[in-house]
Amino acid sequence: MNKYILKYRNNEIQYPSWLATMNISAPSEVTDKLSKFIKKSELEYIDIDHISYYESICNHFKKEFNVSINPNGIINIPTTMYGVNKIIKFVTEGYHKNSIAVFSPIFPEYKLNKRVSFCESKLIPNLEKNRYEIDWDNLKKIICKNKISAILLCNPHNPTGKVFSLDELTKIIQIAKKYNIWVISDEVFSDFSNLKFYPLISTFDYKKIVSLYSPSKTYNITGIRSSYLISYNKQLNEFMRDEISNDGLESPNIISVVSTILGYKYGSKWKGEVKTIIDENVKLIKNMFPDSISPEGGIYFWVNALSNIADMKSDLKRNGIKVSLGKKYGKEYTNNFRMNTVDSTRNIEYIMKHIKEIDDVIDTF
């Protein structure tokens, strides 16, 4: 069992800062109740319509963002990437438009979809304002010159941690309406935002919006794979339900469903503690790497190192450290790396200390 779990946390890597998960324990308020449910229940097929799954999601959006969600638009999906890939299939299949506009640096998992081309509009770092900005002229140019079927939005953005403002989202929707294209919004870390977060699906009246969420990401139980999408487009929802059924996934995982309900009901206190951990670690990292832009949300820090971080890979490994190398996100990001901010202060300081030491050695040559 340990070898399986430690696939990402082994004897060589004691500081797994590249993981798309948190390096802390999941909320006991959730896991204890989940454990009791498993012990008491017969783990059979589940009829999702007869439990409080949809109600828990609607309550979460009302409590967290003060917005209302129509439960009829909620569809349980196996994973967020499953949903993203199926949605891309829907918005491109049978059309001549087979390109997706994205903001770079781009989350590498998106690029695994080989059926479409990804046209990247680079987010512009503004160190003076300590935030990333959209190059609007470039975005419009990409949409005009390519057969774009959708804008794929990651909000908070992975890896930069940018949270898109209401003004930015309004302009994105205006562009989407003008060119009659979809907006696919991956909002898996929307619960961790330093700025006011605007769920796209409940903020704008546009039938070509679809948003995706992952409670298992929020509550650090990623192995359970709990995700859902929200869409008010009848054609897309019918397509998704057909695809899920055709893939033999029409009966949701009962543990996934129950963990969502428990997380949204009992995980608030723990989530507040995580936000405090993120805030403290962001300050530490920013002090060590002042030329980096602090994240506005999510659980990562997109660090701008002094040297090519890829040159440090073997040295970091010898010290039990692994970070997410910038070159995975694009060739021009070889001096960047993505670092997890949900970790102990001791671990954060250890990782940064060794990166600085190795960087100083590289600079002497």
C-alpha positions, 0 to 999 in steps of 0.5 A: 500500500505504501509503495502505491501511495508513495508513487509521488512521495518516495525515498528520493523525494521528501519534498514533493512541491510539484504535486497538484495537491496539498502537502498537508492532511485532509480535513478530519471533519470530512474524512472521519465522517466519510470513514463512518459512512463507509463502515455503516453503508452498503457500497452499492450503485447510487441514484444521485437524484435521491440524495443531497448532492445537488443541494450541497453544491447549490448551498456551497455556491450561495455560502461561498460566492453568494450566487444561485445555481440551477441544480438542473445544470449540474452534471457529475463527471469522473474528473475535471480533465475528462470533462474538459476533453469531452467539452472540447470534443463537443465544441469542435466535433462536426465544425471546421473550428478545431482550435482552442484559445488559452492563456499561457503559461498553459497547464500541461495537462490541457496539451495532452488533448491531441484532437485540437490546436491550442493557440496561446495568448501570453499573460503579461507580468506586471511586476509594478502592479504585482499581477498578470495582465491580459494582452487583449490585442493578441487575444483578439488577433488569435481568435480572428486568425485561427479557427477558434471554437472556445476560450479555455479559461483556468481561474484561478490560473494554473500556474500563475495564480491569477484571479480574473477580475470582473472587468476582465471576465466581462471583456472575455464574454463580450469577445466570446459573444462577438465571435460566437465561441464557447468559454470553458472555465476550469475553476477547480481552485475557486475556493482559494482566492485572495480577491473576490471570485466570480463564478463564470456560469452564475455571473453572465447570461451566455448559453455558451459558458460551461464551468468545472469544479473539483471538491476533491481538489478543494479538500485534498482528497484528490485520489477520490476524484470528485468533480462536476460541471455546470452548464445551462446549454441543453445541447451540451448537457445532453451530449455530456450525459450521452458520453458519460453513459456510452463510457459506462460511467452513468452510475457515479462513484458513491464515495466521490458523491458523498465526499462532495456532500461532506466537504461542502457541509463540514470543510469550511473551518479547515479551508480557512486554515489552508488559506492562512497557510497559503498567505504565510507561505506566499509572503515567505516565497515573495521575500525570497524571490522578489522578482516573482508575482504573488498569486492571487488565488489557487495553491501555487506560486509561479516563481521566477528564478535567477537561472534556468531551473532545469539546470538545478533538477538533479541537484534538487533531487539529491536534496529530496526536492522536486518542483514543477519545471517551467519548461513544461508550461512553454519553452520560454518559461525555462527560468520559472518553476511552480511551487506548492504553497500548501506545505509546512513553513519548515518545508518551504524554507528548506526548498527555497534555501536549497534553490538559492544555494544552487542558483548562487553556485550556477551564477559563479560559472 
